[in-house]
Amino acid sequence: MKQQRSCLIDILVIGFLGLFLSVGGFIGGWVSYGNINALLDRQRADNRVIENGEAHGFYDGEFEPEDLKVFWEALGLLREHFYGELPPEEEITYAAIRGVLQTTGDQFTTFVNPEHAKMLEEDIQGEFEGIGATVRMNADNLLEIVAPIPNSPAEAAGLRPGDVVLAVDGQSIRGLTLMEAVALIRGPRGSSVTLTIQRDGGEPFDVTIVRDRIEIPTVEARLIESETHPPVGYVKLNEFNAKATDQLRAAIQDLRDQGAQGFIFDLRNNPGGLLSQAIRVSSQFLPEDSLVLIERGKFGEEEHRAVAGGIWVEGPLVVLVNNGSASASEIVAGALQDHQRAPLVGETTFGKGSVQAPYTLSDGSSLRVTIARWFTPNGRAIHGEGITPDIFVERTPEDESNQRDPQLDRALEELYHQLEQ
C-alpha cells in the first residue's frame, strides 16, 4: 500500500509548526522498518523511495570504519589534549551530523535534535502555542516573517510580512537554524517574548508579545455578493492537512447552495502540507486522470494524476498566490495554470519544490533528507523558481495595514469577466 507523503517546507509557523515542509511538516504515516535493506531493495525495484520512517541503527555498508579513521583520530586527540571543557558527547555527534549535511549544499536536508523533533510532533497533534506567525529563512539566512496569522498575538503586536527577527529576548539568532530560532520564540500560553525586529532596513526595535494558543481554520469561506454581478464564492485554504480536501469540498458545496456561480481559490501564505492532499485538492478542479505533477527522485520518475469526483471541474475559477504560497500550494497552482484551468493572480510563489523524507533516529532526533523534486505537468521546475502568476498584482504592507486587498480586487475582476463570457 502506498504511503502518504509529506511536503516539507522551511516556512514554519511559530506555534503552528506542521511544516507542511519544511519545514512544510511531518504530517503523514510513520513506518517502522524491520528489515530496512530489504525494503530499500523493493523500493528501488519499482522506482519508489521510502517516505517516512524510523531508522534505528541503519547502516547500508557503503561507509567502512576505515573511512572514518581520520575523524576518530581527530576526536581522540581533541579529547586528550584540548585545554577546556568539551561539549557533551551527544552534542559532538549532532555537530558532526550537521557538518556532513552542510556539505550537501541543500538547506532542506536537515537534522533536528530530540527536543525540537518532539516539538514538531506535538504540533502535528494540533497543540499549538506561540505568537502566531509563519516564518522562513530568507536569502541572507535571516529569520523573516512571512505573515502574521489573522487574530494572532503577532498580528496584534504589529508584525508585518518582511520583518526580520534579529534577536529573541536579547539573544542574537544569527547563525541559528530555522528550528533553533523558532524554538527560542515559542513558549507556553501567557508567557512573553521580546523580538528585536528590523523593518525595511531601518533601525532595529523591540516588540514584546504575549504567547497564546494558536487556532488556524483549515478553510475560510464566504459568499461575495454584488449589485452588478452574480454572487461568487471566496475560499481560502490555509494548509494542506489531512482534512483539507473534505473541508474544501464542504465549503464549495455550501457556497454553491447559496448561489455562487464562480470561485476565487486563495492559496496566499499557505506553506503546504501533504502531497496526497495537494493531489486531491487539484482533483477538485481538474478532470480525472489529468497530470498534476511529475516527481523526479534518485530512483526514477513518478507521475501523479487527478482522481475522480471533482466538485468544480468546469466552472469559473481564479487562484490567488503570493510569495508565501509554497510546496503543496505551488503544486496545485502549477497544475491549474498548466492545464489552463484558472488564471493565477498575485505574486510569484516561494519556490519550494523538493521533497523531504523524515526519519526518526534511535535517540528521538530526526533527519530530513531531500529525496526528490517536483515539476509541473508541463515540466517546469518549481524548486528555486516558483510559479509566476498570469496577472501580477502586488500587495504592499501599506495595503495590509489599511485593509486593502488589490490582489483580491483584481481576482474578482477576472472572475466576473469569466462569468460574462
N, C-alpha and C positions, 0 to 999 in steps of 0.2 A: 504494500500500500504506500502510495506516495506521501511523503511527509509534508507538513505545512512549512512554508519557507518564510523567513523574516526578511524584511527590507530594512537593514540597519543604516542609520544615518547620523552623522555627527552634528545634528541640530538637536539639542536636548531641551527639555522643559524642566526648569528648576522647580522641583516639587511635582514634576509630572514627566518622569524620565523615560517612558517607554520609547526608546529610540528606534523605535519605529524603523536609526539607524542608526543610524548611528546611534547614529547614536541615535536613524531612526532608529524600537527597542527589541529587546529579546522577547518577542512575542512569538509563540509557536511551541510545538511539542518538543520535549526533550527526549533523546534516545539514549538508552543505556547499552553500551557495547560489551557483549560477552567476548566475541572474537573480532576485534576491530579490523585486523588484517584481512580476514575473510570477507567482511562487509565491504571494505575498500575495494577488494578484488571484484566483488559483484557490482559495485557502483561503477568501477572503471569499465566493466564489460558492457554495460548498457549506456555508457557516456553520461552518467549522472554522478553527482557528488554528494557527500554527506552534508547535511544541513545543520542540524542542531544535535548536541550530544554531550555526553560526559566522557572525557578521555582520562582514564586513570592509569598512569604509568605507560602511556602509549610510546612505543619505540618501533620505528619502521626499518631499522637495520642499515640505514644509509650512512649514519654517522658512527664510526667506530670510536671506541675510547681513545685510541691513539690520536684522533683528530682533535681532541680536547686537551691534549697533553700540555700545550703551552699555557692554556687557561689555568689548569690546575697548578702548574709551576708558578705562575704569577700570583695566584691566590695564596699559595703556600708561603711564598716569600713575603707577601703583604702581611699575613697573619703572624709571621715570625719576626719581622723587622720593623713594622710600622710603629712610629712613635706617636701614640694616641689611641683613641678608642674606635674600633671598627663598628659599623652598624651591625645589628642582629643578622644572623645567617639568612633568615628569610628575606631581609631587605637586599642583601647581596645577590641572592638568587633572582629576586624581582628586577633588580637593576641590570643584571646580565641579560635577562629576557628582553627588557625594554631596549637594551643596546642592540641586540640582534634585530629587533623589529624596526629600529630606526634605519638600519642598513637597507631595508626593503624600499625605502622611499615612499611608502604607502601610508598616508596618515590614518587610514581607516582600519589597518591591521594593527590591533592594539591589545594591550594586556591590562586587565583590571584586577586589583587586589581583592581579597575576600570581602573586606568591608564594603567596598564600592560595588562589588558584584551582588552582595546581599541587598544593598540599597536599590539596585536595578530590579532585582527580583521582587522586592516589596512594591515597587512602582507598578510592575506588571500586574500585581494582585489588586491594584486600584487604590492603594493607600498613599495619597499624595499630600505632602505638606511642604510648603516653601513660600516663595514670593510670587510665583505665577508668571514666568516669562520664558519664552523659547530663546535659546542662545546657541551660538556656534563659535568656532574659531575662524577668524577672518583670514585674509591673505597675508596679513602681517603677524599671524599667530597670536592675536589678541582676542580676548573674550568679548564678543559683540552681542548686543541684544537684537534678536531678530524681530520680536514683537512681544509686548506685554499681553497677557491674556485678559480679555474683557472682564471687568468687575473683579480684578485681582489686586492684591496689595501692590504689585509692581505698577499697575496702571494708576492706582490711587496715588502712588508716590511720584508720578510724573515721568517714569522711564519711557524712552522713545526708541523706536527702531533705529539702529545705527549707533546707539550709545555704546561706548567701550568701557568695560569694567577694568580698572587698573589695580584695585586693591579691595580686600574684604576684611572689615574690622581692622584696618591699618596694615594688614599683611599683603605685600605685593603678590600678585598671581602671575607675574611674568615668568615664563619657563614651565609653568604647570600644564599638565594635560587638561583636556576638557573635563574629564571626570573628576580630577583633583580639584579644579576650580569650582565645579558645581557642588562638590561635597562640602566646600567651605561655606557656600551660600545657603545651602539647605539647612533645615533645622526644624524643631518641633513648633507646632502652632502656639502662638502667643509670645514666642521669643523674638528678639530684634537682631537685625544685622545691618551694618553700615557699609555701603558700597561707595567707593571712590570712582566717580564717573567722569569721563571726558566726552564732550559732545562737540561734534563738528570741528575738532582740532583746537578747541578753546581751553581755557584754564580748568583744571580738574576741580570738582566739587563733590561734597559728600551727601549721600541720601540715606537716611535711616528708614528701614522698612520693618514692619511687624509681620512675621510669617503667619500663614493661615493654611487651612485645608483648602486645596485647590480642586474645584469640581468643574470639569470641562464637558459639556454635552458633545456627544459624537456628531450629532446632526442638529443644525439650526435651520428652521424653515418658516417662511411666511408668504402670504399672498400679497402681490403688489397690484393695486388697482389704479386705474387712470380714467379720467373723464373722456379721453380721446382715443384710448387703445383698449383692447381686450385685456382681461386680467392675466397675469403671468405669475409663475412661481419662482421664488428665490430659495435655493437650498445650499447651505454651506456645510461641507464635510471637514471636520477638524482633525480627524485621524483615521487611519485605516486599521482599526482594531477588529476583533472577531465579530463585533456586532454592526460594523459599518454598513454592509450591504443591506441587511434586513431593515435597519433604521432608515437608510436612504430610500429604499423601496416604499416603506410605510409613509414617509414624508411626501414623496412624489404622488402616491396614490391619494393621500389626504388632500393635497393641493389640486389634483385633478378633479376630485369630488367637489371642490369648492369652485371649479370652473376655470382653472389655469389652462391656458392654451399654448404655453411655451414655458421654457425653464432657463434660468441662469444658475449654473452649477459653479459654486465658489470653492476653489481649492487654494486660495491665498493663505500663506503661513501654515499650510498643512505639511508637517515634516515627514509624513509617510506612514509605514506600518507593514502589515502583512502583504506579501506578494499575492497570496491567494485572494485576498480582498481586492487588491488592485485589478486582478483579472475579473472578479465577479462584479466589481463596480463598473469597469469598462463594458462588461456584458449587458449592463442595463441600458446602454445607449448604442450598441453595435449588434448587427445580425450575428446569429450563431455561426461559429467557425471562423469569424473574422480574426486575422492575426493581431494580437495585442502587443506582443513584444518578442524580441529574439534575445536569448540569453546565451552568451558565449563564455565558456569556462575552460579550465585546464584540460578537461577530459572530453570536450566536444561542444556541440551547439544544440540548443533546445528551443523549440517554438512554443509559445503559449497562446492559445486561441480562446475566443469568447465562447461562453456556454449559452445554452438556450434559455429563453424565458425573460428577456429584457423587457423592462417596463416602459421605456421611452425610446424605442429604436428608430422612429421616423420623425417625431415632432420637432418643432423649432427649438434650438438649443444654442446657448453661448456659454463659454467656460472662462472663468476669471482665474488668473495666475499672477504670481509675483516672485520676487527673489527668495521668499520663504517657502515656496512650493518645492518640495524635494522628494526624491526617492519614488515611492509609490505614486505620489501626485504627478510626477513627471512621466511615469509610465502611462497613466490614464490620459494626461494632456497630450502626450505624443501620439498615442493611438488614435484619439479622436481627431487630432489635426491631420495625421497621415491619411486617414480614411475620409477626410473632408466632411466629417460628421458635424463638427461645430467649430466656429472660429474661436481663437484664443484672444482674450483681451487682457491687457495689463503689462507686466514686465517680464523679462527673461527669467526663467526659473533657476534654481540653485545650482543644478549640475551634479547631482549625486546619483550616479548610475552604476554603482558597484554593489555587489552582494557580499555580506559578511556572515559567516557561519560562526556562532558562538559555541565554544567548548568549555565545559566546566572541568577544571583540574582537580586533583585529589585533595588540595587544601581549601577548596571553595573559591579559588581565584578563577578568573575567566579569560580565555584567549579568543579574540575575534579575528578571524582570518578571511581576507578577501578571496573569494573563490570564483567569482565570475563578474562580468559586466553586462549591462543591458543596452539594447539598441531598439529603436522604434521599428514599426513594421516596414518602413522604407529603408532601414539600415542605418539611420542616423545615430551617432553616438550621443548618449545622454551624459556620461561622466565627463566632467570638466567643460562641458559645452552648454548644458541646459537646453531648454526648449524656448525658442524665440516666438513671441506671440504674433498673431496675424495683425493685430491692431495694438500698437504700443501706446500706452497711457500711463504716465507716472502719477503716483500719489505721494505728495510731499508730507513731511512732518507737520507743516502748517495746515495742510488739508485735514490731517487726522485730528489735530488739536481743535480745529474749527468744525469737526464732524462733517467734513465734506468728503465725498467719495466719487471723484471724477471717473474712476475705473468702472464702478457700478453704473454711473450715468451713461457712459459710452456703451456698456454692455446692453443696457436697456434699449438704447437707440438701435443697436444692431438686431436685437431680438424683435423689436417692433417692425423693423424693416423686413425680417423674415416672415412675420405674420401677414404683412401686406402683399407678399408675393403669391 
